[in-house]
Amino acid sequence: MNKEKYPKDAMRVLKETSRTFYIPITFLKADLKYSVASAYLVLRAIDEIEDHESIQNTTKFDLLMQLSELFKRPFTQEEYCDIIAPVKEQLPEVSIRLVDWIQACPEGSRSLMMETASEMAFGMAKWAKENWQVHTKEDLDDYTYYVAGCVGVYLSKLWNWSYGQETNEELAIEFGRGLQIVNILRNQKEDKEERGVSFVPDDWSRDQLFAYADENLAQADAYIETLNEKSTILFCRLPLAFAHKSLAAMKKGEKKMSRAEVEQTVKEVQKEVDEK
């Protein structure tokens, strides 16, 4: 593929993979846009392995642990193909083309992305081995760190790399954690009935899970208040606004936001950021 078209192709697959995250990513300035887009695709590639319905947990553990180690050294197409060979026919394009997404990432931020991917793959392997059975708040904190909190840390490192923005790492973790817990709430019934897994601590009610979400989203709000670059603020505010509104809808017994509500939220957040 022509090198100049790499970012465009990455954005195509990103849009096909996640329209929700595609929108805020497009608002970032160029170096950050491609750093975030490429990282999203790399992390989505390994997430597709973790979530795959037909791959055994023991196989997931082995694959993800191998990938975690591979991210720590020069990542080659040959080694990657050897690792995924047993399940390649079952994987989607975003996973098969993981090496493309690494190459699409700007060289200056690539090492940060690789560190994050290694950490996430390790955590996913760990929880696949445990069959995602969360029993305590500490378990929930650990799981949500590996699948989302570490992404918050990566983003904070990107802001520093791109324009010298320093942030509170704990708030960054809770930013990612807050978004993840909303997803857990949304999929709680399906996870239990269809996959036989639970991300809810033993004896916790749904109200306690709502309280956990509120606490982390409040910290996410505090995190955004520390940012000072417009495109970054807009990027962070959009998924957080979606999370707040989705949480409010679920508290009223509704499943999720409508497409019209998503579009309206984008307009509201853009206006709010423009006016500051």
Steps between C-alpha positions, in 0.01 A plus 500: 500500500622850416635655821304823447176303506571319825321747726199519265468123497533487877221756531282293264533190716456709813171638370381150410606368840372773732292797387477620860875550536553599137317829555711641788826372348439705185503818708860450616790678332692283253779350714256410775229382261721235344659407832158441657345339193787255457500415870124444496539255211789315665309470827182403319699233315597330826157566653345299217710205615395544863129531411484230234217258570659197330853516639565307822616698805820297527580587138418865562735501797785350299451733202466816706802420716709442188377828355577682824862386470517573126394861560814539715739433211513576125157390378522300176228376265656153502493459879149641522372262232660207682324598823152541351532209253279263707208747495570722198197378303275607787635854534364820340701736277587734787683216678667344198644837397639595842848558356354756257358700789834499679669633185229765458579644844733803494854393591521749785207344689537139389701385803232640733232311311701175506545525878127546544415213266738270688345593833144458372576162338647380829193612696261348247690172516479503877125556502432253219669237716268601786199485264434865589353408837513817709435445872621813678533873439876444473432251219280755324764770538764262361294390200387851407857624531632250247224546242449877535697674774834432334361665186438813705866492601605459135291799397654712773847404382394601148390844614840546665682373190304720261474831683646468849171453690553346843211317664416301812552131419242377752235726349599370156446142619161586643406674176548170313348300782186718501438439130553126544260462791223655290564227241487237773166634621364506146601138431453356849206274415644374168840431656340283767244320283694459176863476615460382859730775628450771758690823547296585809643438848323238711193634682511835318166635387456685172466819706847441643633460148330828406670665800838362387435647154398838643816514712731425209320730256531783753875441500491496119334844509779620729760359260362696207510822702880465512534500119583814306512405129171542315501191277599281796223642716246437225631147448465419871170677556311312230534140629454630854178677400384177334581311820313745725192492277511123459524460877205734552298302245580169671400640838159565346486146365587589142760300307706768327502837327326536166694598188328840509617548860856414398493759222349760731764429764779557246351842416458592867858407592647679198309814592602477865870462414488776238352743749773446760 
